[in-house]
Amino acid sequence: MRHETISEPNSRAAAQALKRQLVPRLEDSNATSPLPRIIQLIQKRTAAAIAAGGEEASTFPHPTNGDEELYAEQAFAGNFSKTLPHDPNTGLVEPFAYEALLNAVQTGTLASFGSGSQWRTW
């Protein structure tokens, strides 16, 4: 491919001259369509998403360590309870809130989590 320099003082004229030089080259070139690469990209991303979903699905149900059952009578001491209301005297989570969280997780629906406002203490 031969490169020519354009030495016209007017930038518009220079751009037009460049266009006259390059457009025929592009039209004559055997440029390929980007469509096959786009399709290939979509196929790869779809396959990756399906594989990731399969990996996630294979991890459920996840076995527990038994703490929820072991400490249920002790206000679920030692279990995750961040953002749930706590008893101001003991610092332990309020059992109703933890049980509501367990129910929401077991149900697995967004609606079962509600707005979350029933758990907030601030």
C-alpha positions as CSV (number, residue, x, y, z in Angstrom):
1,M,0.0,0.0,0.0
2,R,1.4,3.3,-1.0
3,H,1.1,6.3,1.4
4,E,0.9,9.8,0.0
5,T,1.4,12.9,1.9
6,I,-1.1,15.7,1.7
7,S,0.3,19.2,1.8
8,E,-2.7,21.4,1.4
9,P,-3.0,24.3,3.8
10,N,-6.8,24.1,4.2
11,S,-7.7,21.3,6.7
12,R,-11.1,20.8,5.0
13,A,-9.4,20.4,1.6
14,A,-6.9,18.1,3.2
15,A,-9.6,15.9,4.7
16,Q,-11.4,15.8,1.4
17,A,-8.2,14.8,-0.4
18,L,-7.6,12.1,2.1
19,K,-11.1,10.8,1.7
20,R,-10.6,10.7,-2.1
21,Q,-7.5,8.6,-1.6
22,L,-8.8,6.3,1.1
23,V,-12.4,5.5,0.2
24,P,-11.6,3.8,-3.1
25,R,-9.0,1.7,-1.3
26,L,-11.5,0.7,1.3
27,E,-14.2,-0.1,-1.3
28,D,-11.7,-2.1,-3.3
29,S,-10.3,-4.0,-0.3
30,N,-11.6,-7.3,0.6
31,A,-12.7,-6.2,4.1
32,T,-14.7,-8.8,6.0
33,S,-17.9,-8.2,7.8
34,P,-17.7,-8.0,11.6
35,L,-20.9,-10.0,11.9
36,P,-19.2,-13.5,12.2
37,R,-17.0,-12.2,15.0
38,I,-20.0,-10.7,16.8
39,I,-21.9,-14.0,16.5
40,Q,-18.8,-15.8,17.8
41,L,-18.6,-13.4,20.8
42,I,-22.2,-13.9,21.7
43,Q,-21.9,-17.6,21.5
44,K,-18.8,-17.6,23.8
45,R,-20.4,-15.3,26.3
46,T,-23.6,-17.4,26.3
47,A,-21.6,-20.6,26.8
48,A,-19.6,-19.0,29.7
49,A,-22.8,-17.8,31.4
50,I,-24.4,-21.2,31.1
51,A,-21.3,-22.8,32.5
52,A,-21.2,-20.4,35.4
53,G,-24.8,-21.0,36.1
54,G,-24.2,-24.7,36.1
55,E,-21.4,-24.4,38.6
56,E,-23.5,-22.2,40.9
57,A,-26.5,-24.6,40.7
58,S,-24.3,-27.6,41.6
59,T,-23.3,-25.9,44.9
60,F,-26.9,-26.0,46.3
61,P,-28.1,-27.2,48.6
62,H,-25.1,-26.2,50.6
63,P,-24.5,-28.3,53.8
64,T,-24.5,-26.3,57.0
65,N,-22.3,-26.8,60.1
66,G,-25.4,-27.2,62.3
67,D,-25.0,-23.9,64.2
68,E,-28.5,-22.7,63.4
69,E,-30.0,-25.7,65.0
70,L,-27.5,-25.9,67.8
71,Y,-27.8,-22.3,68.9
72,A,-31.5,-21.7,68.1
73,E,-32.4,-21.6,71.8
74,Q,-29.5,-19.2,72.5
75,A,-30.7,-16.5,70.1
76,F,-28.6,-17.9,67.3
77,A,-25.4,-16.9,69.1
78,G,-22.4,-17.0,66.7
79,N,-24.5,-16.9,63.5
80,F,-24.4,-14.2,61.0
81,S,-26.8,-11.4,62.1
82,K,-25.4,-8.2,60.8
83,T,-28.1,-5.6,60.0
84,L,-30.7,-7.6,62.1
85,P,-32.1,-6.1,65.3
86,H,-30.2,-7.2,68.4
87,D,-31.2,-7.2,72.1
88,P,-29.6,-4.1,73.6
89,N,-28.9,-6.0,76.9
90,T,-27.3,-9.2,75.5
91,G,-26.1,-8.0,72.1
92,L,-27.7,-11.2,70.6
93,V,-29.9,-11.1,67.5
94,E,-33.6,-11.0,68.0
95,P,-34.8,-14.6,67.3
96,F,-37.8,-13.4,65.3
97,A,-35.6,-11.5,62.9
98,Y,-33.1,-14.3,62.4
99,E,-36.0,-16.8,61.8
100,A,-37.5,-14.4,59.3
101,L,-34.1,-14.3,57.5
102,L,-33.9,-18.1,57.5
103,N,-37.4,-18.4,56.1
104,A,-36.6,-15.9,53.3
105,V,-33.5,-17.7,52.4
106,Q,-35.2,-21.1,52.4
107,T,-38.1,-19.7,50.3
108,G,-35.7,-18.2,47.8
109,T,-38.0,-15.5,46.5
110,L,-37.3,-11.8,46.6
111,A,-40.8,-11.2,48.0
112,S,-40.1,-13.3,51.0
113,F,-37.3,-10.9,52.0
114,G,-39.9,-8.1,52.1
115,S,-38.6,-4.5,52.2
116,G,-36.1,-5.4,55.0
117,S,-37.5,-2.5,57.1
118,Q,-38.9,-4.9,59.7
119,W,-35.3,-5.9,60.5
120,R,-33.7,-2.4,60.7
121,T,-33.0,-0.9,64.0
122,W,-31.9,2.5,63.0
